[in-house]
Amino acid sequence: MHGDSTDASHYRLVCSGCGHRRADDGLTLGCPGPHGPGLWQTDYQATEFTPDPAASGVFRYRDWLPVRRTLAGTGRSTVYRSERLAASLGLDELWIAFNGYWPERGGDLMTGTFKELEAATVLGRIPEDAGTLVVTSAGNTAAAFAELCTRQQVPVVIVVPSSAVPRLRTRTLGSPWVRVIAVDGADYADAIALGDALAELPGFTPEGGTKNVGRRDGLGTVLLAAVEAIGALPAYYVQAIGSGAGAIAAHEAALRLRCRRPGPLPHLLLAQNDAYAPVHQAWQTGERLWETGGEQDQRLATERAFAPELTNRRPPYDVRGGLYDALTQSAGQVFTATAQAAQAAMDTFLELEGIDIEPAAGVALAALREAAQAGRLDTGAPVLLNVTGGGRARLARDHVLTARQPDLVVPRSAVHDAAGIAELAALVAAPRLTAVTV
């Protein structure tokens, strides 16, 4: 792995369930204490928010990142104040955190989404001898890790549903460091199950998703970049969610900043597809679809979603430090958006701001419009809209992109086949693969 080495002495891990503190080995994902599930959180020695102007990309905020090394050539969020879109929404002060490719605005995330922020920080956190990283994704995270692991020469196995393969387009060519397994006829939950099983085998290391403090604190830099641009915390933070890792991360970053700069926390204003909205339903009614809903019904609902990357069927909602806590502490709200409203929002952003945005960002913008029209927010207060992905059409015009084909395609039945998973592990550990269907 390439980069400038440091150490992990500038922070400690703190269990949100029991308060246990420990040094970070770069791999731990859960507290072994005798209590229910809770997320590790980070406690940094730095007492002031002081970005490093000499550092590359996301590592500008390295004092508040759980990393033992920084990586060259990473990107970060670009934040600016909107005029035309703000006026169309009736907002006095709208700030946009753009995460994607937009050269004129300084947008330098080369896979088009904020998932590069988490990939960079996860790779900066893990030790050199971590083994082969296992990442599961509905598409965007896969592209980010494929790009960065190729550049940094980190071995990784990426598990995706086959429907996500078309989104695996990157500037780097295929490499022996990256293996992609596509699960045919599957959804994101199936990919997670296969990835979890594979990561338990010797030689493999789970990336961990929302449980990984590297992932969350990397995503939390969206809010840090916004505070650097605005000079204060926004009153509202708007984002579309699947797992909700980015929203939890923004809330954690706000708590960290508020310790240094007293003031109210940003209200989380979160959004989901109307076709499948388990977090919205849990927040509004208390019903946990991942506990009460039929699996087949949930699977069919995810297939109807406008933004499939927002269809996590087991979001970290009730875990200590998870979505419920973040929404409660921030006096947050959860909205849904129809496909028609999200598409209209994407078209509006392109017309008024001048760049294409991804479907998830369209869902977020549609929810913000609904909130403003329904009087669910103070239109005179500063609002931060996290455009979690954008500029991919522009990226395709400016650069030659490589469509990454899966190294292995497996049926959904393979998810629960222990012997087959062991065979998969041997195949993806091989020196070189050509595409194989098993």
MARTI-86137 format. One record per residue (C-alpha): y, z, x negated. Coordinates in steps of 0.5 Angstrom, whole numbers, plus 500, padded with zeros to 3 digits. Each point is the difference from the previous one (the first is absolute). Last residue first. Layout:
// MARTI-86137
YZX...
END
This chain:
// MARTI-86137
457478540505494499502499493507498497499499492499507496502502493498506496496503505503507503501496507492498500498507499504503505498495505493502499501507501504499506493496502496506499505504504500495506506503505505495498496495499499499507507497500497494496502499493505495497500501492505497495505499505505494499507502497505494503504499494508499501504495496507503501507499503498497507494505501505505498505498505494500505498507498507503500498506504496507500502507502507499503501507500506501505505506498505502505506503499503503506505497505494497505497507501493499502496500506505496504496495503503494497500504493493502500497493503504496494497505495493499503501492499502501493494504498495495504504495496499504493492500502501492501502499494508498498503493499507500497507498502503507503502497507495494501494503496501507503501497507493496499496506498503504506498495505493500497500507501502500507495495502495504496501506504503506497498507500505506498499507497505505500502506494503507501499500492496506500495497506500493497498502493495506503496495504500494495497504495501507495495503503495495503501499507502493500497496494499494503493498502500493504505497495503494504507499497497495495498496506507498502500497507494504502495497504494501495502507500499501507493497500498505494503505504496498506493500496501507497501503507507504500499508500501502492503494497504500507503507499503501506506505500504496505506497496499502493492498500502494504505497495496502494494496504504494501496494501502494504507503500501499493503506496506503499503506497507503500500506495506505501504500493500508498506504501504502494500504494500495493495503495495503505502494505497495495493503499500500508502493500495498495495503504502497507501493496493501498497502507503493503497496494493503501500499507493497501503494504507501500507496502506503497507503502503506496506503504506505498500497493500504494506500495503495495499494504497496494496506496498503507497493502496499493498507501497499507497493498497505494496503505495495499498501493500508502495498505495496496500504494499506505494497502497503506504494504495495497495503495499496494493501500497500493494496498495501494495504503500499508504504505505494500495495503499504506508501501501493499495498505503505505507498499498492501497502507506504502504494498496495505494496499497494501498498493502506495504497494498502493506499495499501492506501496499501492496493499507496502502496505507497499506504501506498505496502506497498506495505503503500507495494502494505499502505505496498505494501496501508500502502494497504494503500493496501494505502494500500492507501497502494496508502501502493502493499504500507503508499502498493504494502503502507502506497504496495503495505503506505502502494504493498503497505505498504494495504496501501493494503495503501493494498494500506495505505499500500493508498499502506505503498506507502502504493498495496503501504507507499499500493499495499506505504504506496499496494500499501507507500502499492502501493498494499494506499495504506501507498497505501506506500496504497506501493497493500498497502506492502500498506503502507502507500503503507502505498505506505502503499507506504501504499506494498504501495507493496498504494499505503496495503495497493500506497498503506495494503496501505494496498494493503497496497495493503500496500493497495495495501494501496494498506495495506502502507499495505498497507502503499507501505506507497502506504501503500492497492500505498505503494496492499500500496506503494496501501493503506497507500496504502506496506501501503507503507500498504506501507498496506498494496497494505499496496505496503506495495503496500506493500501498499507496504505493500503498507503499506496495503494504498494497493497507497500500492501501494496499501493501494495506501496498507497505503503502507498499506506503503505497503506504501506495500505500494505506496497496501493505499494499495494505502494505496497504498493493502496497493502501497493503494498498493498504494500496494503494495499493502503
END
